[in-house]
Amino acid sequence: MDVRAMTEPALTIGVTGLNCASCVARLERALGALPEVTRAEVNLARETVTIEAEGLPPARLAVGGPVQRNQSQ
């Protein structure tokens, strides 16, 4: 996990259903792949994800909806 201070607008939201470090890494990669996201940090113990978005106020960051487990993996 990156412990640098966040410099862009950030949004912290609750997340449930993560059971292991692999789930955390997968979610961080998926969020980090979004063009407006400069950094995503998932905290398994606190069940939160903090998203830093370049040039966007946190209220404008579109997360989409509930994240569903991919049953094929």
Contacts in CASP RR format, 6 or more apart in sequence:
PFRMAT RR
TARGET T0000
AUTHOR 0000-0000-0000
METHOD contacts of the structure
MODEL  1
MDVRAMTEPALTIGVTGLNCASCVARLERALGALPEVTRAEVNLARETVT
IEAEGLPPARLAVGGPVQRNQSQ
1 41 0 8 1.000
1 43 0 8 1.000
2 39 0 8 1.000
2 41 0 8 1.000
6 39 0 8 1.000
6 50 0 8 1.000
6 52 0 8 1.000
7 52 0 8 1.000
8 38 0 8 1.000
8 39 0 8 1.000
8 52 0 8 1.000
8 53 0 8 1.000
8 54 0 8 1.000
8 55 0 8 1.000
9 52 0 8 1.000
9 53 0 8 1.000
9 55 0 8 1.000
9 56 0 8 1.000
9 57 0 8 1.000
9 58 0 8 1.000
9 61 0 8 1.000
10 50 0 8 1.000
10 51 0 8 1.000
10 52 0 8 1.000
10 53 0 8 1.000
10 58 0 8 1.000
11 50 0 8 1.000
11 51 0 8 1.000
11 53 0 8 1.000
11 58 0 8 1.000
11 59 0 8 1.000
11 61 0 8 1.000
12 48 0 8 1.000
12 49 0 8 1.000
12 50 0 8 1.000
12 51 0 8 1.000
13 48 0 8 1.000
13 49 0 8 1.000
13 51 0 8 1.000
13 63 0 8 1.000
14 47 0 8 1.000
14 48 0 8 1.000
14 49 0 8 1.000
15 27 0 8 1.000
15 42 0 8 1.000
15 47 0 8 1.000
15 48 0 8 1.000
15 49 0 8 1.000
15 67 0 8 1.000
16 47 0 8 1.000
17 23 0 8 1.000
17 47 0 8 1.000
17 69 0 8 1.000
18 24 0 8 1.000
18 27 0 8 1.000
18 42 0 8 1.000
18 44 0 8 1.000
18 47 0 8 1.000
20 44 0 8 1.000
21 44 0 8 1.000
23 44 0 8 1.000
24 42 0 8 1.000
24 44 0 8 1.000
27 40 0 8 1.000
27 42 0 8 1.000
27 49 0 8 1.000
27 67 0 8 1.000
28 40 0 8 1.000
28 41 0 8 1.000
28 42 0 8 1.000
31 37 0 8 1.000
31 40 0 8 1.000
31 49 0 8 1.000
31 51 0 8 1.000
32 39 0 8 1.000
32 40 0 8 1.000
36 53 0 8 1.000
36 54 0 8 1.000
36 55 0 8 1.000
36 56 0 8 1.000
36 61 0 8 1.000
37 51 0 8 1.000
37 52 0 8 1.000
37 53 0 8 1.000
37 54 0 8 1.000
37 61 0 8 1.000
38 52 0 8 1.000
38 53 0 8 1.000
38 54 0 8 1.000
39 51 0 8 1.000
39 52 0 8 1.000
40 49 0 8 1.000
40 50 0 8 1.000
40 51 0 8 1.000
40 52 0 8 1.000
41 49 0 8 1.000
41 50 0 8 1.000
42 48 0 8 1.000
42 49 0 8 1.000
43 49 0 8 1.000
43 50 0 8 1.000
51 58 0 8 1.000
51 61 0 8 1.000
51 63 0 8 1.000
53 60 0 8 1.000
53 61 0 8 1.000
END
